[in-house]
């Protein structure tokens, strides 16, 4: 056995590690041992692999390794990588690349091999340094591969900067005169699994880097060619695409998908403490939002107790409680009483309670009131859904076990009835129960008392007109005494009057002490505090365009990005509530617009081309708005021509003509402008309020929130929020620029009083500046 130097022993260890990593998974244990022994013998004896006509003689290697049958497939590819490394280590002229397109047969009468061909391991002989250099000086048949230098010299200076990733990679390879195989050998280490076909697919334009490992290879190419860091990444056709392959430990697949968007490319190479810091920041700021309300919501949403009413319908659709973990996207932030408890809903209402709820909904939503009954106003679809949810929570709290985490009252399901709602003890328990859970009273409790007053109001209250509800009420210790039931049975109307007064008194008391738990402006406070809130928020649309994918290569991703862009742009121009924006229909250019009367029946608006105005027009009947009776409308429709600013028409027409169809796929067209990305499990392409909120929130998470670890995102300090906050941006912007509540109300289709009530907090610090701006004109003129 020849004496081995330190270099030989070190290289043997690398080859052994390579065999364990790359050959062991695809070969038997016996074959692995034979191949490993053969490769080590080549190193020990400093012996080149056998060549045939300038190419590796695989049949000779098969005999030397004593494997069963001819080496083929992936096994041959992996052995070739090891042989190539040995040839480079020996310093001999490398052999021509073997392309296994045809099988070569071995014959005993083959011509004598080239001088560089060493004997097989069946008859090994030692090759000393002189013999080795003599062999290296000879010229084997076939082209010779160039020696590898860590930083090669370019053949010519860079005079171009191609825009595309493929063109840029090919151009710089041509500058340095390197083939893809030579580049592969120069940048890929022996113990790595990166395949040369992947690099070839980049050069041919068939694929682009997507994994963490691929981006590491890109970085090596940039260093080798002495290009700026991130040079190739900036030219990829899909800038907003997330990487796969991050080492996230035991994190679930669903959370991995959410986190991958917001992790830096070098996440896996960072220290453990830094990775934990990044994951904590992403979860706290981007995924959940770091407000007190979000933290309370996350905890409360795990406690399920509400009563569901799955059989109650309105307008042909079920109005069971929404099952989202997100806050409601109700239209007016100051009138939003959503609660994370709405996520619960695990018990179906008993039949009698469900029938009572159905009768209430029928009473408040039917076109004509049933004979013998009176009412004051009707409920729309959103109001109906909200009332079902709120009452379901109250009944669920009464039925929940007092020994569980919810700490309910433990009333049996069979005892639940709307007749319970005229007894003050029931309401006092519920109000105090909510105060103990949250720590203080909020606007929610006041709203619930308003519902109670409406249901028991004289002449028009639904409970007031149904005294038969008392038949199913039974005494409940601590809540309803037998004497109270007896009094109500004797004089139903007096009992309703007494409760109505009690509810009014409780409402006044709660108004004095209630606190705001969810500040609707908190997620966008960094925007509202800017000198120009609209200009600050508009940065998000610029970020979307900056990372717009290549439509030809990624049609679906490009369609989703265009939809995200138009969601924000149209919202900023129109100032609509999420319902009106979500239900906005579209009439393609060249088609007849939907008649206004038909839009009134559907209670939704439409985007269509106006030949008279020469632009895209939005027409929404006043009845489609939540505040349709407001003096702002005066029973006239909302009509606005969209301005063709910053290529708005270009993206709008591209979305209507091409992108929207990509999102729809084979699904039925709901006719709305904004549609979901239809997948195999999708049943409907139309957005509901929850999915529309999620879509908006996703846009903010991906493009709006500045991420200090990735450098992506438009606005520092922004938090996830829903579509309604966009109205806050518009109203605050106009208020800061003009100081006029009236002009601010025009932007959000409301009245000056509403603007003064909700947005007045943003004006005081700017009043002096507004006055000074006018007064200073006198001094400037002088």
Secondary structure, DSSP 4 states (H G I P E B T S, - for coil): -PPP-HHHHHHHHHHHHHIIIIIGGGS-HHHHHHHHHHHHHHHHTT-PPPEETTEE-HHHHHHHHT-SS---HHHHHHHHHHHHHHHHHHTPPPPPPP-TTSPPPP-TTPPPPPTTPPPPGGG-----HHHHHHHHHS--SSPPPPPP-TTPPPSS------SSHHHHHHHHHHHTT--HHHHHHHHS-TT----HHHHHHHHTTS----BHHHHHHHHHHHHHTTPPTTTTGGG-S-TTPPPB----TT--HHHHHHHHTTS-TTGGGS-HHHHHHHHHHIIIIIIS--SHHHHHHHHHTT---PEE-TT-EETTEE-PPP--SSPP--S-GGG----GGGG---EEPPHHHHHHHHHHHHHHH-SSPPTT---S----HHHHHHHHHHHHHHHHHHHS-TTSSS------GGG--GGGGG-HHHHHHHHHHHHHHHSS--HHHHHHHHHHHHHH-TTT-TTTT-GGGGGG---BTTTB-HHHHHHHHH-HHHHHHHHHHHHHHHHHHHHHH---SS-TTGGGHHHHTSTTHHHHHTHHHHHHHHTPPPTTT-HHHHHHHHHHHHHHHHHHHH---HHHHHT-EE--TTSPPPPHHHHHHHT--EEEEETTTTEEEEEE-GGGSTTTTSTTTTT--EEEEPP--TTHHHHHHHIIIIIHHHHHTTSPP--BSSB----TT-S--B--HHHHHHHHHHHIIIIIB--TTT---SBTT-----TTHHHHHHHHHHHHHH--HHHHHHHTT--HHHHHHHHGGGTHHHHHHHHHHHHHHHHHH-
